[in-house]
Every structure is written in C-alpha cells, then in structure tokens.
Amino acid sequence: MYSGVVRVFAINPGSTSTKLALLEVEEERVNPLSEEVVRHEPAPSLSEDLERRRARVQAQAEAWAPFDAVAARGGLVGPVPAGVYLVDEAMVRLCLEAPHGAHPANLAAPLALELARRYRVPAFVVDPPTVDELEAVNRISGAPGVPRRSRVHALNLRYTARKVAAELNEPFASVPLIGAHLGGGTSVVRFSGGRMVDTNDALLGEGPFSPNRAGTVPIYGVIEKTARDGRQAARNFFGRASGFKGLLGSDDLRRVEARLDEPQVRLTTDAYALQVAKYMLGLAAGERPRAFFLTGAGARFGYVVEQVTRRLSWAAPVHVHPGEFEMQALALGTARALRGQETPKKIEEVLHGSAGL
C-alpha cells in the first residue's frame, strides 16, 4: 500500500508518435517530471508497429527509472465499465489480436507489461476508449441489430469531469454533467451518477463531425458511397477524409482558424460549432446538466468555443479546459490503484461477465 508520493511511467501511443512521461502523484496533485515524444512512421501492422516503438520506450524507461508503476493508455478492448485495469497477458493478447479494432493505442499495454516485468512493478490501463456504460434506453437505435455503442475519449473526459465537479464543489459521483472532447474525433458524453450513461461513437459512428471524421451523415450517402467504392474505401472516406479535411482541405484547426475571413471556412466552422452544441443539448434531454464543459485540443479554437458557449450558456454554465490531460489521468488512476482507493479490474473477468453490454 502506497501512502506517499507515487512515481509513474506513462505510455500513450498515437498513429505517428509515442508520448512518454514520468509523473509524480502527491495526494491529488500530479507533477510532471519529464516528457518525451518519440516520432514514428506509420507501420502496416500492429506487430511491426510494436517492434518500431519497443527500443525507444525501453531506453526512456531505463533513463527515468526507478518508478512505482507503469500506466498505459487503453486500446480497443471491447465494451467495459470505466475504471483501472491490470495489464496482464489476457489484455495484451486482446490488444494484439485486435478483435474490437486495430489502433496504435493497442500497443500501450504490451509495451507496459514488458516494462512491468523488467522493473518488477505493476502496470495499469485507466478508462480505455471503449468504456461503455450506456443506459439500456440509450443503446437502442432505429435499426434492428445495430445498437448504439460508446467509443469516446473516456480518459480525458472523465478526468475533466472530475475537475469540473470540483469547481462546482459537487461530488463527481452525483453531479450531472455534459462534456465534449474536441480532438481528432469529437466525443460527447452525459455523466450521471459518475457514469457515462449516454455518448456518441466518435470513432466511426455518430455525433458532430471532426477534423477528419464525418460524424452523423445522411444514410443514403453512406449506402451510395459503400456501393460505389466498396466497404473499406467508404470507411476511409468517412473516418479519415471527411470533416474539415474533406470540406476545407485541412484537418489542422489552427490553420482553419487562421482562415476565418474566408466565407466558406467560416460557414463550415459555424456548422461544426452548431453540431457540437446540438449534440450536447440533445444529451440534456436525458437529464439537465449542472454544467457543460469543453476539452481537447479543439477547445483552444477560440471562435468555436465562443460559438458553442453562446448556444449552451442559456441552459447551464460552460466550463472550458483546453488541451488533453491523458497523462495526468493515467497517473492519478494508477495512484488510486496503488493506494487501495480503487480495486483494479481484470479484463478477462470483466468481458466474460459483460455479455449484456
């Protein structure tokens, strides 16, 4: 049981980089000690990608050792409750076999387990992106056999929701909140009782469009695109070549913001802000929130924040926490597990008992 400062080595793989950090957690404060971003070329498979990243991650761990635990960003592990998960062989196998989708984040757990064994410390995943706590009524879509599902930026959203609850002097476990992560994908979540009871599928499903994803689109367009170009081409189009990238030619929101004097750029940006606000207000039909909040890199886009806030503030105050706090969230979750404040789950046990999710 840890009662003092906890020292955490955190791993967060992205498509062309691996973010590494050494952090100390003192009570509820997270102090970043060192950070490193390792750049990579995209790899054709998860196994090759793992090989490209392994040596640099291990070298950085050797430079920063000792640490009390390793924290890994969660991959696409299937629908699970929020919380802290122990990284074990079952999780690594699930991440590498990727039955729920292949994503660079799947590599964090394998890399973490290797370090955990080498340094004889535990490794944990916190709030993976496939956290699914949808209420039954929110799981139903209008199509038989096509239920709504939750794939969102759970790690950053849950961390920010806790911050907003603290700002309101309310317990996170009871204050109703609605938040949006504005990043490569656009995630919108309603929190009730500390759970993400209604969300969108930000990866390839529904919700507002994003820098390169389409979000909700008319069904006839999906059918025609798939019939004409094939399933994989349609997936790439709606998941990688749409949004700001498809509409304006750039998925860099900083460049978009610099072009707001162009009528089409402003119109598209207004549409984005309107969609974010509409989806957040739509979730409020389930329960009126005590507050809304915006987070993610897109929350630095001043014009978008202004437009979304204008459309929401009549219903509840809007809190803005720009940026991503994934490393801090990983460190805090790991500290809770080491201190006995939260019991880590095992992925195999959770998935075996989650057939109803």
Beta strands, then each sheet from edge to edge (+ up, - down):
strand 1: 6-13
strand 2: 17-26
strand 3: 29-39
strand 4: 69-73
strand 5: 84-86
strand 6: 123-126
strand 7: 177-182
strand 8: 186-192
strand 9: 195-199
strand 10: 291-296
strand 11: 318-322
strand 12: 345-346
sheet 1: 3+ 2- 1+ 4+ 6+ 5- 12-
sheet 2: 9+ 8- 7+ 10+ 11+
end
